[in-house]
């Protein structure tokens, strides 16, 4: 895909919603070990609401910034706590990064992706090694930046992002959490993948599929 329109972004969010619905039980199972067992429910609810709201005719004919902003508000309204503000910030930042553009190039989308990761990190104030979704988002954003610099296609950019996110999520198995509810478990959290990092990898792979 050489150009990304608002309609393409809407298809992307629909694919993310589908992936989260399919992964709901798995993410809840992961969260049941080190959290409240509701991460899958939150991600499914959040993105199903996003997909529903983006199906409105006035959004379909809008620009990319409007799509991202609508996604942000929809997710936050559906998921008020935990991941809600993080993803709302991510999508608002993405929208701001492409403001004024009616179609996006692969480079533009890379900028939006990097803005998402930065938004999540700024809002959550987490660092690599804290055993959070940042352990998947930051490596993915770094992979996107590198691929963009090399002039990679959108498919290549998102494939590299997906692989980096998956590796980052897997790496959380060896970490002791220092943020969120899982922090109270100390070393007992070792050996378990952070559910937020796991859902990040699923989300990024769905992005690639939705824009493929």
N, C-alpha and C positions, 0 to 999 in steps of 0.2 A: 504494500500500500504506500503510494507516494504522497498522497494528501489525505489528511484526516479532517472530516467534517463533524459538525455537531451530531449528525445522524450516526456516524461511526463511533463516536464517544458514547452515545446512548446504547448502541449495540454492545460496546465494551462493558458498560455497567450491567447490562442484562446478563452477560456471560459471567460476570463476577457474582451476581445474585444467584445464578444457577449453580456455580461452583460452591458457594457458601451453603446453599440448601443441601447439596449432596454431601458436604463435609461436616454438617451440623453435629451429627452424633460423634464423629471422630474428634472434633474440637472440644466438645463437652467432656469426652472421655479424658483427653489430655488435661483439661482444666480441672477435672475432678480430683486429680492426683495432687495438684499444687495450688488450686484456687477454689472457686465456688461452683465449678461444673456448669457454668452458664455462658462461656465464651462463644460456643457454637450458636446458641440461641440468640445472643446479641448480634453476632455477625450476620446471621440469616435474616433476622428482623430488620437490621439496619439496611442491608443491601436490597432486600425485597421491597422495602419502602422506597428506596432510591429508584429502583427500576420502575416501580408503579408510577411515581411522580414524574419521571422522565418520559413516560409514554404520553403525556398530555400534548395535544397538537401544537400549542404555542411554544413548547420547549423543543419539539422536533424541528421546528423552523428557526430556532435560535442560533446563537453563535457558541463556540466552545466555552467561553467564560461563563455564559449563562448555564450551560450544562453542569460545569464544575460547581458553580455556586448553588444550583438547585440540589445537586448531590450532597453538598455540605450541609445545607439546612435540613434536608430530608433525613440524613443519617443522624444528625444531632437531635432532631425532634423524636426520632424513633429510639435512639439509644442515648439517654441523657447522661449516663455516668460512664466511667471507665474509658472504653475505646471511642465513645461518642465525640467528645471534644477533640480527641487526637485526629480522627479522620475528618471531622469538620474543618479543622485547621489545615489539614493536608490538602483538601479539595479547594478550599478558599485560596490557599497559596498557589495551587496549580492554576486556578482561574485568573489570578492576578498576573501570573507569569506570561499568559498568552492574551492578555487584554487587548482588544482592538483588532484581533485577527479572526477572520471568518473561516479560514482553513489552516491547518497546521502541517508543517513538514515533520519529518522524523526528528530533526534537530529541535524543533519547537516542542514536540512531545517529550523529548529527552529533558528539556528544560523544565517542563511541567512535572515530570517524574521526580527530578532532583528537588524541586520546590516542595513536593509532597513529603519526601523524606526529611527535609530540613524542617518543615512545619511540625511534623510529628516529634522530631527530636527537641525542637524549641519548646513545644507545649508540654511534652512529657518530662523534659529535663533528665533524660536517661543517656547513658553512654554505652559504648560497646563493652560487653562483659557483665552488664547488669542483669542479664537474663530477661530481656524484654523483646518486643517486636523490633526495637532498634537494632538488635543483633542480626536481623534479616534485612531491614530497610537500608541501613547505612552501606553494607557491602553491595547491595543491589544498586544503590545510587552511584557508588564509586564505579561499578561495572558499566553503568549507563554513561557516565561522564567519559570513561575511557573509550567506549565504543563510539560515542558521538564524535570524539576527537579524531578517531580513525575513519570517520565517514561511513560508518556501518549503516545498513538498512534498518528500518523499524523492526522487522522480524529478528534481525541479528541482535539489535539493542535489547529487545525484550527477552530474547532467549538467554543472553548473557546475564541479564538482571535476574531471571528466574533461577538460573543455576547458582548465582551468588546468594540469592535469598534462601534457597534450599540448603546450601552449605552452611549459611549463617544460622539457620534454624537448627540444623543438626548439631552445630557447635554448642548450642545452649544446653545440651545434655550434660556437659561437663562443668557447667557453671553453678555457683551458689547465687541465688537471687538476692538483690539488694533493693529492689523496688517492688511495690505492690504486695498483695496478700501472701504470695509465695515466699517473700523475704523472711517470714516468721518460721519457715521450716528449716532454715540454715542448710546444713549439709544433706538433709533428707531430700532436698530438691535435686540433688545430683543424680543423673541417670534419666532425667525426665525432660523432654523437649518443652520449651515454653510455648503455651498455646497461641500467644500473640505472634510469636515468630513463625509458628506453623501456619497460621491463617494468612500471614503476610506472603509467604511463599505460594500459597494457594491463590491468593488475590493476584499476584504478579503473573503467574502462569495463565490465569484467566484473562488478564489484560492482553497477553500475547495472542491467545485464542480469539478473543473478541475483535482484535484489530488485524487478525491474520487474513 
